[in-house]
């Protein structure tokens, strides 16, 4: 976290790049190609599972933006304004 309390991360959008031959998916920053992470199979999990995990991770910047958009709707105690 920064000194202001804001989390720092690679700016979105992030994209999923499936690599079936390696049984994994990379999550990259679209504008730079920077690899954010990769997901892969372990303990016999299916390709659907690692692809779903990569999709969830890739949606993180959009989810954070959505949360920031709705934050002003709530008081500090969580009640709706």
N, C-alpha and C positions, 0 to 999 in steps of 0.2 A: 504494500500500500504506500501511497505517497504521503507526504507530510500533511496534506489536506484531508486525508482519509479516503480519497478516491482510489479505487482499484485500477491498476494499469494492466492493460492487455492489448494484444494486437487488434487493431480496428477491423471491424467487419466490412463487407460480408466475408464469411468463411464458406468454403466449398468442400464437399466430400469427393474424393477421387478413389473409386474402388480399384483394387489391384487383385483381381481374382486369382491370378497365377501365384501370388504370394500369400493368399488367404488373409488379406488385410485391407483396410481403408486408410488413406491419409486424409487428414483435415488440413486444408491450406487456407491462407489468407489470399483471397482472389486477386487483389491488386499487385501483390509482390511475389506470390508463390511460396511464401514462407510456410514451412510445415509447422502447424500448431501441435499436432499429435498424430499418432496412428493407432488404430484399433485392430485387433487380430483375434483369431480363434484360440482358445485354450480349453483344455479339458473336454474336447469334443463338442463345444458349442457350435451352432450353425452360422453360416455366412449371414443369414438374416439378422442374427443377433449383433454381430460386430458392425454390420451396416447400419442397423438402428442406433447403436451406441454412437457411431460417427455422426449420424444425422442429428442426434440430440446435442452432441458437443458443438457441431457446426451452427446450431441455432442459438448458441449462447449470446452472441452480441445482440440479436434481435430480441431475445427474452429480456436481457438487461434493459434495453431501450424501452420495451413495453412496461416493465416494472417502474422505471423512472417516470414514464408518462402518467401512470396511475397514482404514484406516490402522493401528489398534492391533494388527492381526493380524501385522504385519511388523516386524522389527527395523530399525534404521537402515541396515543394509547390504542391505535388500531381501529377506532370507530370512524364511520363514514361522516364526512363533513357535510 
